[in-house]
Amino acid sequence: MRNIIPDVLVTDRTQFLTDLTQFEVGLRKHQLIHNMTAREIELYGEEKGRIAKDLEKSAAELVDLKGQLTAAQIVRANKLQYDDLARKINVYATRKKSTDNATRLRTKIQETIAKTDAIRRKREHRRKHLLTIVTAIHELQDTIKEDKEQDDARSIDDMYADDVPPPPTPPQEEEEEGVLEEEKFAMDVA
């Protein structure tokens, strides 16, 4: 009877130590997951700040370009007004000078139109870039949300997976090599 009681105590002690070790492993795993999530949140916050700065910079560039466009339009209007006044003053200019002046003005108008078109295309291009950046931010936010949901689901699955042992697999019968080859040929013939 003395031998039975110490054996029970040893078994109980071993079971207690095993349970304590499993609890420590689970606690450590939970702490590591918590630390990882905190690092990811910090990194996402830094990335969000960087993107916000890029957006602010792009917005400032757009405002600057709009100001440049307005200034160019004012300069263009002033040039056209000046040329008109010059023509009125030089009413008695020679035909050659008038023709040369008209040709020169057409060229300037075409250049100004080309510059305005270039500025407009550049503005549209930057607008598309801004839209792309905003779309990318929304997609990144959606991806972050999905990743977080997947991580939460995985952590829950992992938490429950540790509690439930996998079902036993039935022993598989070994097949002879010759039988498999015969079945292949039988399928080819049919």
SVG drawing of the C-alpha trace seen along z (x, -y; Angstrom):
<svg xmlns="http://www.w3.org/2000/svg" viewBox="-13 -105 21 112">
<polyline fill="none" stroke="black" stroke-width="0.4" points="0.0,0.0 2.9,-2.4 4.2,-1.9 0.8,-2.7 0.4,-6.1 3.8,-7.4 3.2,-6.2 -0.1,-8.2 1.7,-11.2 4.4,-11.0 1.7,-10.6 -0.2,-13.6 2.9,-15.6 3.9,-14.8 0.4,-15.7 0.6,-19.0 4.0,-19.8 2.7,-18.9 -0.3,-21.1 1.8,-24.0 4.2,-23.7 1.3,-23.8 -0.1,-26.8 3.3,-28.6 3.6,-27.7 0.1,-29.1 0.8,-32.2 4.1,-32.8 2.4,-32.3 -0.3,-34.7 2.3,-37.3 4.3,-36.9 1.1,-37.3 0.3,-40.4 3.8,-41.9 3.6,-41.1 0.2,-42.8 1.5,-45.9 4.5,-46.1 2.3,-45.8 0.0,-48.5 3.0,-50.8 4.3,-50.0 0.9,-50.6 0.7,-53.9 4.1,-55.0 3.1,-54.0 -0.2,-55.9 1.7,-59.0 4.2,-58.7 1.3,-58.4 -0.5,-61.4 2.7,-63.5 3.0,-62.4 -0.6,-63.4 0.0,-66.8 3.1,-67.3 1.1,-66.3 -1.7,-68.7 0.8,-71.5 2.3,-70.8 -1.1,-70.9 -1.8,-74.3 1.6,-75.5 0.9,-74.3 -2.5,-75.9 -0.9,-79.2 1.7,-78.9 -1.1,-78.2 -3.0,-81.2 0.1,-83.3 0.8,-82.0 -2.7,-82.8 -2.4,-86.3 0.9,-86.7 -0.7,-85.4 -3.6,-87.8 -1.2,-90.7 0.9,-89.7 -2.2,-89.5 -3.4,-92.9 0.0,-94.4 0.2,-93.1 -3.3,-94.5 -2.3,-97.9 0.9,-97.7 -1.1,-97.0 -3.4,-99.9 -0.4,-102.3 1.3,-101.0 -1.7,-101.4 0.4,-103.0 3.0,-100.2 4.0,-98.7 2.2,-95.7 5.3,-93.5 5.6,-94.5 1.9,-93.9 2.1,-90.4 5.2,-89.6 3.5,-90.7 0.4,-88.6 2.5,-85.6 4.5,-86.1 1.3,-86.4 -0.2,-83.3 3.0,-81.4 2.9,-82.7 -0.8,-81.8 0.0,-78.3 2.9,-78.0 0.8,-79.3 -2.0,-76.9 0.6,-74.1 2.0,-75.2 -1.5,-75.4 -2.3,-72.0 0.9,-70.7 0.1,-72.2 -3.5,-70.8 -2.2,-67.3 0.4,-67.6 -2.4,-68.7 -4.6,-65.8 -1.7,-63.4 -1.0,-64.5 -4.7,-64.3 -4.7,-60.7 -1.6,-60.0 -3.4,-61.5 -6.5,-59.4 -4.2,-56.3 -2.6,-57.2 -5.9,-57.6 -7.2,-54.3 -4.0,-52.6 -4.5,-53.9 -8.1,-52.6 -6.9,-49.2 -4.1,-49.2 -6.6,-49.9 -8.9,-47.1 -5.9,-44.7 -4.8,-45.7 -8.4,-45.0 -8.5,-41.7 -5.1,-40.7 -6.2,-41.6 -9.3,-39.6 -7.4,-36.6 -4.8,-36.9 -7.6,-37.1 -9.3,-34.0 -5.9,-32.2 -5.2,-33.0 -8.6,-31.7 -8.2,-28.6 -4.7,-28.1 -6.1,-28.6 -8.7,-25.9 -6.4,-23.7 -4.2,-23.2 -7.1,-21.9 -8.5,-19.4 -6.2,-16.4 -6.2,-15.5 -8.4,-12.4 -6.5,-9.2 -5.7,-8.1 -6.6,-4.6 -3.6,-2.4 -3.2,-2.4 -2.8,0.9 0.3,1.2 -0.3,2.0 1.9,4.1 3.8,2.3 2.7,4.7 -1.0,4.2 -0.8,0.5 1.0,0.9 -1.6,3.4 -4.4,1.0 -2.7,-1.8 -2.4,0.4 -6.0,1.6 -7.2,-2.0 -5.2,-2.8 -6.6,0.2 -10.2,-0.6"/>
</svg>
